[in-house]
Amino acid sequence: MERRQAARTRRSQTDSLDLLIRGTLYAMLFFEVFLFAQVPLGGSAGHVVAGLLLGAVHAAACAVVLRAALGTMLTGQELDRRLLIGFGAASLLVLAVSVALAGGPDARGTISLAVMIVASFGLFALAPVMVSRTLTLLSLAVTGITLAVVLSGDGLGGESALPVVLFAVLWPLFLVVVAGRMTCWMLSLVWQLDAARTAQAQLAVAEERLRFSRDLHDVVGRTLSVVAVKSELAAELARRGLDGAAEQMLEVRQIAQESLREVRTLAVGYRTADLDAELAGARSLLRSAGIDARTTLDAELPGPAEREVLAWVVREGTTNVVRHSDARWCTLVIVQDDDGTSVRLVITNDGIASGAATPVSGTGLTGLRERLSAVGGRLDTRVEGETFVVTATVPAAPAPAPAASTEHEPTDGAPHRD
């Protein structure tokens, strides 16, 4: 039960849309049962029940074929020919029973109506795997055959023929082309957009990894090459008993220490981070992942150390949104508290299900808390309905100290700078 509930809470928006569209397609099949109940197969109530049963049988067969056809459309699997043969046999059986039950002066109209219903819903079930032009032509053919059969009889004429003609013309086109093919195309488009979004998110993460790999190669590769050359030189000097080997090894140690500092800088975040650049990169990263990104700057930026820490929060927060959520939108807002003593960066996204608990902090959030603590700030995470909110608070920039005396102020009235 807990696993099922967790699966429901983490159901993606694409899965929800898929379920909605499929449900709409299957719901259309209920109209066949209703329409068959209106076919005048006879005058008694038993014939009405027979119409309901015939409609239910063919609607069930259409549902099975529709499910297989949707799978073929989305996955490319071949549609089983035995299923098509069985579907054709079921359709012919329903038509044969309808013909056997038809009677009275309007038997020809009854048979033509049954043929139109079976044919139109049959094309509807096969709509996912058929070309739109072919479906349109077949729908027009069903309309033409129905009209030819109905109007050739003696039972219809004048005003009584108009509703039948309109129904025969509009229903196959609406059911097959509009409700069938266009809805299937929408379902296919939803999954194509989901695949594109996933690919863009993976590409964005891959670009970040590539940048880190490039920085690591530039910093460590050159340093290791210098270390290898100097170590070989020191070993050669030592073998020959010449002076200078110790100096070379001291240089190797200095280079190694500098390289270690650079590697530590890379390990904690690709060297230094700039807040403006990270905000621009966050918008680009989120939008490339199909997430509506909006940033708002409504505060005086704090000092350099605080700005760099906020830049790391922006980078880690947006990366978590792309990798660990199913967000549709994300906002990044920088505001100043009412008392003016602190600046808050608030990152909000709708990628968490309603009722879910606050996610467990990973190494990324732990690292951010350590960075913020070093500058006197703090990090808070909370869940508000279906949104996840990350708030980073840092001290505001101190107000500039007033001039000690007016004697040092320039005569032109411009502020003095040391």
C-alpha positions as CSV (number, residue, x, y, z in Angstrom):
1,M,0.0,0.0,0.0
2,E,2.8,2.4,0.9
3,R,4.6,1.7,-2.4
4,R,1.4,2.2,-4.4
5,Q,0.8,5.5,-2.6
6,A,4.4,6.7,-3.2
7,A,4.0,5.8,-6.9
8,R,0.9,7.9,-7.1
9,T,2.5,10.9,-5.4
10,R,5.5,10.7,-7.7
11,R,3.5,10.2,-10.8
12,S,4.9,12.6,-13.4
13,Q,2.8,15.1,-15.3
14,T,3.4,13.2,-18.5
15,D,1.9,10.1,-17.0
16,S,-1.1,12.1,-15.8
17,L,-1.7,13.5,-19.2
18,D,-1.3,10.1,-20.7
19,L,-3.9,8.7,-18.4
20,L,-6.3,11.6,-19.1
21,I,-6.0,11.2,-22.9
22,R,-6.3,7.5,-22.8
23,G,-9.3,7.8,-20.6
24,T,-10.9,10.2,-23.1
25,L,-10.3,7.8,-26.0
26,Y,-11.8,4.8,-24.1
27,A,-14.8,6.9,-22.9
28,M,-15.7,7.6,-26.5
29,L,-16.4,3.9,-26.9
30,F,-19.4,4.2,-24.5
31,F,-21.1,6.1,-27.2
32,E,-21.2,3.0,-29.3
33,V,-23.3,1.2,-26.7
34,F,-25.6,4.2,-26.5
35,L,-25.9,4.5,-30.3
36,F,-26.6,0.8,-30.7
37,A,-29.4,1.1,-28.2
38,Q,-31.0,3.7,-30.5
39,V,-30.9,1.4,-33.6
40,P,-34.5,0.2,-34.3
41,L,-33.7,-3.5,-34.3
42,G,-37.3,-4.3,-33.4
43,G,-40.3,-2.9,-31.5
44,S,-39.9,-4.9,-28.2
45,A,-37.8,-4.1,-25.2
46,G,-35.8,-7.2,-25.8
47,H,-34.5,-5.8,-29.0
48,V,-33.3,-2.7,-27.1
49,V,-31.4,-5.0,-24.8
50,A,-30.0,-6.8,-27.8
51,G,-28.8,-3.5,-29.2
52,L,-27.1,-2.7,-25.9
53,L,-25.4,-6.1,-25.8
54,L,-24.2,-5.8,-29.4
55,G,-22.8,-2.3,-28.8
56,A,-21.1,-3.6,-25.6
57,V,-19.5,-6.5,-27.4
58,H,-18.1,-4.4,-30.3
59,A,-17.0,-1.6,-27.9
60,A,-15.1,-4.1,-25.9
61,A,-13.4,-5.4,-29.0
62,C,-12.6,-1.8,-30.0
63,A,-11.1,-1.2,-26.6
64,V,-8.7,-4.2,-26.9
65,V,-7.6,-3.1,-30.4
66,L,-7.3,0.6,-29.4
67,R,-5.0,-0.4,-26.5
68,A,-2.8,-2.4,-28.8
69,A,-2.8,0.3,-31.5
70,L,-1.7,2.9,-28.9
71,G,1.1,0.7,-27.8
72,T,2.2,0.3,-31.5
73,M,2.1,4.1,-31.9
74,L,4.2,4.9,-28.8
75,T,6.6,2.0,-28.8
76,G,6.8,0.9,-32.4
77,Q,5.9,-2.7,-31.7
78,E,4.2,-4.5,-34.5
79,L,0.4,-4.9,-34.2
80,D,-0.6,-8.5,-34.0
81,R,-2.4,-9.7,-37.1
82,R,-4.3,-12.3,-35.2
83,L,-5.8,-9.5,-33.2
84,L,-6.9,-7.7,-36.4
85,I,-8.4,-10.9,-37.7
86,G,-10.4,-11.5,-34.5
87,F,-11.5,-7.8,-34.5
88,G,-12.8,-8.2,-38.1
89,A,-14.6,-11.4,-37.2
90,A,-16.2,-9.7,-34.2
91,S,-17.3,-6.8,-36.3
92,L,-18.9,-9.1,-38.9
93,L,-20.6,-11.1,-36.2
94,V,-22.2,-7.9,-34.7
95,L,-23.3,-6.8,-38.2
96,A,-24.8,-10.2,-39.0
97,V,-26.8,-10.2,-35.8
98,S,-28.0,-6.7,-36.5
99,V,-29.1,-7.7,-40.0
100,A,-30.9,-10.7,-38.6
101,L,-32.8,-8.6,-36.0
102,A,-33.6,-5.8,-38.5
103,G,-37.2,-5.8,-39.7
104,G,-40.1,-3.6,-40.7
105,P,-40.4,-1.1,-43.5
106,D,-37.2,0.7,-42.5
107,A,-35.0,-2.3,-42.4
108,R,-32.6,-0.8,-44.9
109,G,-32.1,2.3,-42.8
110,T,-31.6,0.1,-39.7
111,I,-28.9,-2.0,-41.4
112,S,-27.1,1.1,-42.9
113,L,-27.1,2.7,-39.4
114,A,-25.6,-0.4,-37.8
115,V,-23.0,-0.5,-40.6
116,M,-22.0,3.1,-40.0
117,I,-21.7,2.6,-36.3
118,V,-19.5,-0.5,-36.5
119,A,-17.4,0.9,-39.3
120,S,-16.8,4.3,-37.7
121,F,-15.9,2.8,-34.3
122,G,-13.7,0.3,-36.0
123,L,-11.7,3.0,-37.7
124,F,-11.6,4.9,-34.4
125,A,-9.9,1.9,-32.7
126,L,-7.3,1.7,-35.6
127,A,-6.8,5.5,-35.7
128,P,-3.4,5.4,-33.8
129,V,-1.8,3.2,-36.5
130,M,-3.3,4.7,-39.6
131,V,-2.4,7.7,-41.7
132,S,-4.7,10.7,-41.3
133,R,-5.4,11.0,-45.0
134,T,-6.4,7.3,-45.2
135,L,-8.7,7.7,-42.1
136,T,-10.3,10.7,-43.7
137,L,-10.9,9.0,-47.0
138,L,-12.3,5.9,-45.3
139,S,-14.6,8.0,-43.1
140,L,-15.9,9.7,-46.2
141,A,-16.5,6.3,-47.8
142,V,-18.5,5.2,-44.8
143,T,-20.5,8.4,-45.0
144,G,-21.1,7.9,-48.7
145,I,-22.2,4.3,-48.4
146,T,-24.5,5.1,-45.5
147,L,-26.2,7.9,-47.4
148,A,-26.5,5.9,-50.6
149,V,-28.3,3.0,-48.7
150,V,-30.5,5.2,-46.6
151,L,-31.6,7.6,-49.4
152,S,-32.3,4.8,-51.8
153,G,-35.1,3.5,-49.7
154,D,-38.7,4.7,-49.6
155,G,-38.9,5.2,-45.9
156,L,-37.1,8.6,-45.7
157,G,-38.0,11.8,-47.5
158,G,-38.4,15.5,-47.0
159,E,-37.6,16.8,-43.5
160,S,-37.2,13.3,-42.0
161,A,-34.1,12.7,-44.1
162,L,-32.2,15.8,-43.0
163,P,-31.2,14.6,-39.5
164,V,-30.1,11.2,-40.9
165,V,-28.1,12.9,-43.6
166,L,-26.4,15.3,-41.1
167,F,-25.6,12.5,-38.7
168,A,-24.2,10.3,-41.5
169,V,-22.0,13.1,-42.8
170,L,-20.7,14.5,-39.5
171,W,-20.4,11.6,-37.1
172,P,-17.7,9.4,-38.9
173,L,-15.5,12.5,-39.6
174,F,-15.9,13.7,-36.0
175,L,-15.3,10.4,-34.4
176,V,-12.5,9.1,-36.5
177,V,-10.6,12.2,-37.6
178,V,-11.2,14.7,-34.7
179,A,-11.8,12.5,-31.6
180,G,-9.6,9.6,-32.9
181,R,-6.6,10.7,-34.9
182,M,-6.1,14.2,-33.4
183,T,-6.3,12.9,-29.9
184,C,-3.8,10.1,-30.6
185,W,-1.5,12.7,-32.2
186,M,-1.8,14.7,-29.0
187,L,-0.8,11.7,-26.9
188,S,2.2,11.1,-29.2
189,L,3.2,14.7,-28.9
190,V,3.0,14.6,-25.1
191,W,5.5,11.8,-25.0
192,Q,7.8,13.3,-27.6
193,L,7.9,16.5,-25.5
194,D,8.7,14.5,-22.4
195,A,11.5,12.7,-24.2
196,A,12.9,16.1,-25.5
197,R,12.7,17.6,-22.0
198,T,14.6,14.6,-20.5
199,A,17.2,14.8,-23.2
200,Q,17.6,18.6,-22.6
201,A,18.0,18.0,-18.9
202,Q,20.6,15.3,-19.5
203,L,22.4,17.5,-22.0
204,A,22.5,20.4,-19.4
205,V,24.0,18.1,-16.8
206,A,26.4,16.7,-19.3
207,E,27.6,20.2,-20.2
208,E,28.2,20.9,-16.5
209,R,30.2,17.7,-16.3
210,L,32.1,18.6,-19.4
211,R,33.0,22.0,-17.9
212,F,34.3,20.4,-14.8
213,S,36.3,17.9,-16.8
214,R,37.8,20.7,-18.8
215,D,38.7,22.8,-15.7
216,L,40.2,19.7,-14.1
217,H,42.3,18.9,-17.2
218,D,43.5,22.5,-17.5
219,V,44.5,22.7,-13.8
220,V,45.8,19.2,-13.0
221,G,47.1,18.1,-16.4
222,R,49.6,21.0,-16.7
223,T,50.7,20.7,-13.1
224,L,51.3,17.0,-13.3
225,S,53.3,17.5,-16.5
226,V,55.6,20.0,-14.8
227,V,55.9,17.7,-11.8
228,A,57.0,14.8,-14.0
229,V,59.6,16.9,-15.8
230,K,61.1,18.4,-12.7
231,S,61.1,15.0,-10.9
232,E,62.9,13.4,-13.8
233,L,65.4,16.3,-13.8
234,A,66.0,16.0,-10.1
235,A,66.5,12.2,-10.4
236,E,69.0,12.7,-13.2
237,L,71.0,15.3,-11.2
238,A,71.0,13.0,-8.2
239,R,72.4,10.1,-10.3
240,R,75.2,12.3,-11.7
241,G,76.0,13.7,-8.3
242,L,75.3,17.3,-9.4
243,D,73.9,20.1,-7.3
244,G,70.3,21.3,-7.8
245,A,68.4,18.1,-7.2
246,A,67.1,19.4,-3.8
247,E,66.1,22.7,-5.3
248,Q,64.1,20.9,-8.0
249,M,62.3,18.8,-5.5
250,L,61.4,21.9,-3.4
251,E,59.9,23.4,-6.5
252,V,58.0,20.1,-7.1
253,R,56.6,20.4,-3.5
254,Q,55.6,24.0,-4.1
255,I,53.9,23.1,-7.4
256,A,52.1,20.2,-5.7
257,Q,50.8,22.4,-2.9
258,E,49.5,24.9,-5.4
259,S,47.9,22.2,-7.4
260,L,46.2,20.8,-4.2
261,R,44.7,24.2,-3.5
262,E,43.4,24.5,-7.1
263,V,41.9,20.9,-6.9
264,R,40.2,21.8,-3.7
265,T,38.8,24.9,-5.3
266,L,37.5,22.8,-8.2
267,A,36.1,20.1,-5.9
268,V,33.9,22.7,-4.0
269,G,32.5,24.3,-7.0
270,Y,34.4,24.9,-10.2
271,R,36.6,27.6,-8.8
272,T,34.9,30.9,-7.8
273,A,31.3,31.6,-8.5
274,D,29.7,34.9,-9.6
275,L,26.1,35.6,-8.5
276,D,25.0,37.4,-11.7
277,A,26.6,34.6,-13.9
278,E,24.9,31.9,-11.8
279,L,21.5,33.5,-12.1
280,A,21.9,33.8,-15.8
281,G,23.1,30.2,-16.0
282,A,20.2,29.0,-13.8
283,R,17.7,30.5,-16.1
284,S,19.3,28.9,-19.1
285,L,19.6,25.5,-17.3
286,L,16.0,25.5,-16.1
287,R,14.6,26.6,-19.4
288,S,16.6,24.0,-21.3
289,A,15.0,21.4,-19.1
290,G,11.5,22.7,-20.0
291,I,11.0,24.5,-16.7
292,D,9.6,28.1,-16.6
293,A,12.3,30.0,-14.8
294,R,11.9,33.5,-13.3
295,T,14.4,35.5,-11.3
296,T,13.7,38.7,-9.3
297,L,16.3,40.9,-7.7
298,D,14.7,43.2,-5.2
299,A,17.5,43.9,-2.7
300,E,20.9,45.5,-2.4
301,L,23.5,42.8,-2.9
302,P,25.6,41.9,0.1
303,G,29.4,41.8,0.3
304,P,31.6,39.7,-2.0
305,A,31.8,36.7,0.3
306,E,28.0,36.6,0.8
307,R,27.4,37.0,-3.0
308,E,29.7,34.1,-3.7
309,V,27.8,31.9,-1.2
310,L,24.5,32.9,-2.7
311,A,25.9,32.0,-6.1
312,W,26.6,28.5,-4.8
313,V,23.1,28.2,-3.5
314,V,21.7,29.2,-6.9
315,R,23.9,26.6,-8.6
316,E,23.1,23.7,-6.2
317,G,19.4,24.6,-5.9
318,T,18.8,24.8,-9.7
319,T,20.7,21.6,-10.3
320,N,18.6,19.8,-7.7
321,V,15.4,21.1,-9.4
322,V,16.5,19.7,-12.7
323,R,17.8,16.3,-11.4
324,H,15.5,15.5,-8.5
325,S,12.1,17.0,-9.2
326,D,9.4,17.1,-11.8
327,A,8.9,20.8,-11.7
328,R,7.0,22.9,-14.2
329,W,8.2,26.3,-12.9
330,C,10.9,27.6,-10.6
331,T,11.4,31.1,-9.2
332,L,14.5,32.6,-7.7
333,V,13.9,35.7,-5.7
334,I,16.5,37.9,-3.8
335,V,14.8,40.2,-1.3
336,Q,15.9,42.1,1.8
337,D,14.3,41.7,5.2
338,D,12.2,44.5,6.6
339,D,14.8,45.4,9.2
340,G,17.5,45.6,6.5
341,T,19.9,43.4,8.3
342,S,19.8,40.3,6.1
343,V,19.2,39.3,2.5
344,R,17.3,36.2,1.5
345,L,17.5,34.1,-1.6
346,V,14.3,32.0,-2.0
347,I,14.1,29.2,-4.6
348,T,10.6,27.8,-5.1
349,N,9.5,25.0,-7.4
350,D,6.4,22.9,-7.8
351,G,8.2,19.6,-8.3
352,I,7.1,17.9,-5.1
353,A,3.8,16.0,-4.6
354,S,1.2,17.3,-2.1
355,G,1.5,15.8,1.3
356,A,5.1,14.6,0.9
357,A,7.6,15.1,3.7
358,T,10.6,17.4,3.4
359,P,13.3,15.6,1.5
360,V,16.3,14.4,3.4
361,S,19.3,16.7,3.0
362,G,22.0,15.3,0.8
363,T,25.6,16.2,0.6
364,G,24.8,19.2,-1.6
365,L,22.5,20.9,0.9
366,T,24.9,20.0,3.7
367,G,27.7,21.7,1.9
368,L,25.6,24.8,1.3
369,R,24.8,24.9,5.1
370,E,28.5,24.9,5.9
371,R,29.2,27.6,3.4
372,L,26.4,29.8,4.7
373,S,27.4,29.2,8.3
374,A,30.9,30.5,7.5
375,V,29.5,33.9,6.6
376,G,26.9,34.0,9.3
377,G,24.0,32.8,7.2
378,R,21.6,29.8,7.3
379,L,19.7,27.5,5.0
380,D,16.1,26.5,5.4
381,T,14.1,24.0,3.4
382,R,10.3,23.4,3.7
383,V,7.3,22.0,1.8
384,E,4.3,24.3,1.2
385,G,1.5,22.3,-0.5
386,E,2.9,21.1,-3.8
387,T,6.0,23.4,-3.7
388,F,9.4,22.9,-2.3
389,V,11.1,26.1,-0.9
390,V,14.8,26.6,-0.3
391,T,15.7,29.8,1.6
392,A,19.3,31.0,2.0
393,T,19.8,34.0,4.4
394,V,23.0,36.0,4.6
395,P,23.9,39.2,6.4
396,A,23.2,42.4,4.4
397,A,26.1,44.6,3.2
398,P,27.2,47.0,5.9
399,A,26.3,50.6,5.3
400,P,29.2,52.7,4.1
401,A,30.9,54.6,7.0
402,P,30.4,58.4,6.9
403,A,33.3,60.6,6.2
404,A,35.4,61.5,9.3
405,S,35.4,65.2,8.4
406,T,34.4,67.5,5.6
407,E,37.9,68.8,5.2
408,H,38.7,65.8,2.9
409,E,35.7,66.3,0.7
410,P,36.5,67.6,-2.8
411,T,35.3,71.1,-3.5
412,D,33.1,70.0,-6.3
413,G,30.9,68.1,-3.9
414,A,31.7,64.6,-5.3
415,P,32.1,61.9,-2.6
416,H,35.7,61.3,-1.5
417,R,37.2,57.8,-2.1
418,D,40.3,56.6,-0.3
